[in-house]
């Protein structure tokens, strides 16, 4: 029972850890995207201040498309990482549940074996007492 309680606690603890990690990773991902956007904005501002007007216009058009593509790639990469992380977490959870189930089955089998052994011993003791009573009755009848 104590082992089962410990196993359940470990499972709950792992689940909570995964939830916290997922939450933090999601926030981290959002912050990464925001940082990248700010960096690109700063580069564009610096370029706008230093470059001639015609070069700036051309750069703004190219930069907008480039930023959009980079953000799309970053978002896709982060989504892929999130999906892989969730798959890994689910696999770990299944493995833990399978292990708990296996341990519970082993414990039940052990308890059933103990109960069967106790029953066998009780039956042997009852048969022995019965045989002793029969012998005592036969001895009494022969007197």
Residue, then its C-alpha position, 0 to 999 in steps of 0.5 A: x500500500x505504501x509503495x502504491x501511494x509512493x508511486x501515485x505521488x511520483x506520478x502526480x509529481x511528474x504530471x505537475x512538473x510536465x504541466x509547469x515545464x509546458x507552461x514555462x516553455x510556452x511563455x519562453x517561446x512567446x518571449x523569444x518571438x517577441x525578442x526576435x521581432x524587437x531585434x528586427x525592428x531595431x535593425x530596421x530603425x537603424x537602417x532607416x536612419x542611415x540608408x538613403x530614401x530609395x534604398x530604405x524603401x526597397x529594404x522595407x519591402x524586402x525586410x517586411x517579407x523577410x520578417x514575416x518568413x522568419x517569424x513563420x519559420x520560428x513559429x513552425x519550429x516552436x510548434x514542432x518542438x511543442x508537439x515533440x515535447x507533448x509526445x515525449x510527455x505522453x510516452x513517459x506518462x504511459x510508461x509510468x502508468x504501465x509500470x504502476x499497473x505492472x507493479x499493482x498486478x504483481x502485488x495482487x498476485x503476491x497477495x493472492x499467493x499468500x492467501x492461497x498459502x494461508x488457506x492451504x495451511x489452514x486446511x492442513x491444520x483442520x485435516x490434522x485436527x480432524x485426524x487426531x479427533x478420529x484417532x482419539x475417538x477410535x482409541x476411546x471406542x476400543x477401550 
